[in-house]
């Protein structure tokens, strides 16, 4: 979603002329269509002011139609490219349900997705109208069962922009894209989690974390904290996903969504002064407990990096249970924009889990259901924790679902050594 760079909403009406065998689409509601001089004409009108930000598409479309409550859903596509249309419609319905329940009412009576050729690979959210490249949507091959359904995800992300950009837009200052892209990432993640469960979110979060960590190494000017990001995609998309998911996990989805509703109540559909990232952070602080304020600072206002690993994992049989002893090491650093780091005392609540089987690839594979999953307070250096489980422990992990900005998440999992004497 590009920055719109405008200060006022305006009325919108458009008449589009196209070839006689094509359908032309623009934002707004179709008022009439007619043929004249061998061409086809369409008139669109928006019944409420919008940002002057419009797209125009025309092709020999087939149209798939559905609805959610009072909202008409339409997917305009090449007749030969219907493979993922059902995923787009399902993603639209589930996103509308989540966003209207958790944030605010959807402002339109329709939602349309429009296929365009693969000369570019993106989707973009205009008022109730989403141009969507065939390369990342209509021709995506999602037949592998464990693949992330990124068509579903992109649909949810672009629909989320109908709130984060089209209802609330940030001021043209540092941190603007947090209110647009980071919040759209979070919104889509919540829809994904409801659809696929928290277990499967690990693969997506690892992709985001790896992308952030590798991209920050190639920064040519200066990495900025999330609060001050200046259109740096690896920060507002990739880091933003991990940050918002981690915050949701710590203070609760209900509290994060309450903060977002309050932000919408204050700024939706209003003119200047527009909100800044600090307004979002203020709302998050207002719903978070006092003990979580320092963590919010680390997430949004600093560049914070963690080093966590499992150094040892042992177990022995005791009656009908296994006593699992896990030793971890941990540390925290702050980085400046040029990458210079300073140590900072670590005192964080971090997930630790014991699993009944190992993943074939510790870095990438989906994890099994844990035997036990607890949040423990982790401080600097090495520390040891004991757990009791009723089944054979095979693998343990610190922050196994990758909610922290850990510079080397691949060492967060370790196989358990079960003592022979215990068997």
N, C-alpha and C positions, 0 to 999 in steps of 0.2 A: 504494500500500500504506500504510494508515494505521498510526500508531504504536499498538502494542497496550497499552502501559502496564501490564504485568503482570509478576509476579516468579516465578511458578511454573507449570509445566505441570500439566495435570490430565487425568483420564480423561474420555471423551466418549461419551455414548449419547443418542440422540434418537428419539422417535416422532413422525412428522408425519402429520397428517390433511389430506386435500385433496378436491377434487371428483372424482367418479368417472371423469371423462375426462382427468384430469391425472396427471402424474408429479411427485412431490415429491422434492427432492434436498437433502441436507445433507452436510457432511463425514463421512468414515468409510466403512465398507463396508456395503453393504446386507445385512441379516441375514434379513429376511422382508418380505413385503407381503401385504396381505389387504384384503378389502372387508367393510364392516360398516355397517349403517344407511344404505346408499346413498352411502357415502363410501369413499375409498381410503386405506389406511394403509401407511406405510413405516417400518421401524425400521433405524436406522444405528448402527454402533458402530465406534469407533476402537480398534485393538488396541495402541496405545502412547500415553502421555500427550502431549497437545498444548497449545499456548497456548489459553486459553479465548476463542477468536476464531472465530466460526462464522457461516455464511450459510445461509439457507433460501430455496429457489426452488421454484416450482410453476407448471407451464404444460402446455398440450397439446403436448408435445414429440415431435418425431421424434428418433431417436438414431442418430448415425453412430458406428460402432465400428471400431477398429483396435488394433494393439498394437505395442510396441517391446520386444524381449527379453521379460521377464516382466511388463511393465507394460501394463495394459489402458488404452486411450485411448478416451474417449467424448466426443462433442460433442452436447449437447442443444440443439435449435434448432427454430424455427418451420419446419414443412415447406416453406413457401414461401421460406425464406431460406437456401437451401443453397449460395449463390454462392461463399462463401469458406471453407466447411468444410474442403475439401481443403488449403487453405493453412494452416489452423489445425492440422490433423493433421500435415502435413509439418513445420511449425515446431516442433511438439511433439517429433516424432521426432529432428529434428536438434539441438534443444536438449538433450534427454535424453542424446543421444550425446556432445555436447560437455561438458556439465556433469559427467556421471558420469566421463568420461575425465579431465577437467582438474581437477575439484574434489574430489568425493567421491560415494559411492553415493547414489542417490535413495532416500528413506526409505519410500516407499509402493509399493503394488502397482497403483495406478491413478492416472489423471490425467483430470479431467473439466472441460470448459468448458460453461458454461450461459448461453444467451442471455437477456437481459432487455430490456424496452422502452426506448425512447430518452428517457425522462423524465430520464435522466442519461447522460453520455457518459464512461464510464470502464470499466476492468476492475480487479479486485482479487483478490489471491491469499490464499485461505483454505487450510487443510490439504487438499491434493490436489483442491481444488475452486475453479474460477475463474469467478465471475459476469462476463459480458462483454457490454457494451452492444451492441445491434443497430446503434447509430449509428456506432460506430467499428470494427465488425467484420463483422457479418453482412450489412450493406447497403453496405459500402464498395465504391466503384467503382474497380477496379484494372486496367481494361482497357488503359490507356495503357502502352506497353512500358517507358517510362523512369520511370514512377511508382515511388516507394518503396513496397514492399509493407508498409505499416504494420500490417496484420493479422498477418503473419508476425512482425514486430518486437514488437508488443504481446504476442503469444503467448509469444515467447522471454523478454521482460521479466518477465511474470507468473510463468512457470515458474521463472525464476531466483530469485524470492522464496521458492521452496521451500528454497533454500539460504540466501539473504540475508534473513533474518527468521525463517524456520521452523526452520533449523538453527542459525544464529548470529543473535542479536539484540543490539543495542547497549544499553549502559547509558543511562538517561534523563538524559543530560547533553548539553551542546553537542557537535555532531558526530555524534549518533546516526544521523541519516539518511544519512550517508556509508556506513555499514555496511549499510544497507537499500537505498536508492534508487540511490546512485552505483554500488555494486557490481552491482546488477541491470541498470543501464544498460550498464556495461562488459560484462557477461556476454552480454547481447543483441547488443551491437555485434560481439562476436567471432563469434557465430553468423551474423549478417548478413554479415560480411566473408567467412566461408567460403562462404556461399551465393552472394553476388553479386560478390565480389572487391574488392580495395582501391580500384580505380578508382571504383566507384560509391558508396563511403563518403563522398566529398566532399560530395554533396548533403545527406546526412543531417547531417554535421558542420557544414555551413554553416547549416542550420536551427537547430541547437543553439547555435552561436556567435551568430548574429543575435538569437536569443531572449534569450540571456544579456545581450548588450550593450544591447539595448533595455530589458530589464526592470530592469537595475541603475540605469538613469536614473530609473525611477519608484519606487525604494526610498524609503519614508516614514520609516523608523527608522534602520537601519544595515545596510550590507552587511557580512557576516562572511566571513573566509576559509573555504575548504572544510572545514578541520579543525574549525572552531567553528560550522558552519552550524546555524541554529535553524529547521528546517522551512521554509526558503526554497527553493521549488521551482526558481526560476531558477538557484540555486547548485548544489543537490545533484543535480538532473536535468541541466540544460543545460550549465553549466560543468563539472559532474562528468564528463559524456560526453567533452568535449574533453580534459580533464585526463588521464583514464585512457587514452584513445586515444593521446595524446601520450607518456605514460610508457611504454606498451606499445611504441610505435614506437622509443623511445630505448633502453630496456634489454632489450627483447625480450618477446614474449608468454609464452615459457616461464618467464622469471623472475617476471613478474607473477603467473602462475598458481601458481608455486611458493610465492610469498608468501601467496596466498589459501588454498592447501592447508594451509600451516602455521597460518594463522589458524583454519581449521576444525578442525585437529587439537587446537588449544588450547581452543577454546570451544564446538564444536558440541554441542548438546543438554545443555549444562551450565547450572547455576544461577549465582547470584551468587558472586563478582563478575563482572558482565558486561563485555565488551570495550568499549573506547572507540575513537574514531577514531585516537588516538595509538598504539594497539596495531596497527592496520592500517599506519600510517605506519612504525612500527618494523620490521614484517615486510618492507615494501617497501625500506626502507633496508638491511636485512640482505642482500638479494639484489642490490642495485645497487652499482656500482663507486664508489670514492671520488669520482671526477670528476663523478658524477651527483647527489651529495648536495645541493648548492646548488640544483639544479633541482627536486628534490623539495620543498625548502623553499619555493621560489617557487610551485610548483603547489598545495600543500596549506596552507601556513602563512601565506602572504601573499596579498594581492590584487595580482596582477602583470598589467600590460598592456604590449603591444608595439605599436610603430609601425614597420611594414616596408612597403616599396614598391619596385618596379622603376622607376628613374628614366630608364634608357636601355637599349636593346637593339639592337645592331648586328651585322651579319655580313658577311663577304666570302668569296668563293670562293678556295680555295687548292688547286689540283690537283683531286683527287677528293673533297675535304672542304670543309666550311665552318667558318671560325673565328668563333665567336659570342662577343661581348664583352658582358657583362651588368653594369650598374652598379646597385647597390641602396643604399638608405639604411635605417638601422635605429636604434631606440632602445628603451629599457625604462624603465618607471615603476612605482613602487609607489603604491597608492592606500590611503587610510584609509577607514573605514566611511562617512564623510560625502562621499567623493569627492575630497578634497584629494590632489593628486599630488606626488610627489617623484621626481626623476630618479635612476636607478640604473645603474651601468655594465653594459652588455650584453656578454655573452660566451657565446653559445649556438651549438649545432649546429643548423643550419636547412637544410631541403631546398631545392634549386634544380633546376629542370627546364627542358628545351628541348623544344618540341612541334612536330610536323610540320604542324599545322593549327590554326587559331584556333577557339575556341568562339564561336558566334553571339552569346552573351551572356556576357561575361567573368565575371559574378558568379554565375550560376546553372547554366549548362549543364555537362554531363559533359565531362571533359577526355579528349582522345585519349591513346593510349599515348605516353609521351614518347620522344624520340630518345635522350635521356640524362637520368639522374636521379641526383644526387649530394647528399651532405650536406656542407656547408661551415661552417666556424666564422665566425660573424657577430659583429662588434663594433659599437660606436657609430659613427654617421656614415655617410659614403659609402664604398663599397669596390667594386672591380671584379674580376670573375672571367672567365676564358676557358674555353671548351669547344670541342671539335672534334666535329662530327657529319658523317655521310655523306650525309644528305638535307637538302633545303632547310628551314631553320628558319623557322618562321612566328610562334611565340609563345614567350615565356619566363615563368617564374613563380618567385617566392620563396614558400616555404611554400604551394605550390599546392594541397595537400590539406587546408589549414586545420587544422593541429594545434596552432597557437599561439593564444593569446588576443590577437589582433590587432584593434585598435579599428576599422580600416578595411580589411577583407580585400579589398574590391573593387578596390584598386589593386595587388594582388599580381601581376597578370598584365599583360603588355605585348606588343604586336606588335613583331616584329623588322624593323628597317630594313636591307634588303640593298643594299649599295652597287652602283651600276650598273657601276663599274669591275670589280667582282668577277665580273660575268656576261659 
